[in-house]
Amino acid sequence: MNDNDLPVDPQRPCPICGKPALVKFKPFCSKRCADVDLHRWLSGSYVIPATEDDDEDGDSTPAPGGDEDER
């Protein structure tokens, strides 16, 4: 057994399956769980829901004193 096969200290469970994580695949317990996590990232499963404010896109009401009155 080499150092890569030792459990992570302090022992934390694998975020995918809950088994003890190994140093070699930290924070996962195996290559399979690491690949499952990578697939979730690449497929967009890990997203933070957000709402867009109308003011951020720049299409809101123009500021007073804009170019429209100067024509």
Secondary structure, DSSP 8 states (H G I E B T S, - for coil): --GGGSB-SS--B-TTT-SB-BGGGTTSSSHHHHHHHHHHHHHT-S-------GGGGS-S---TT-GGGG-
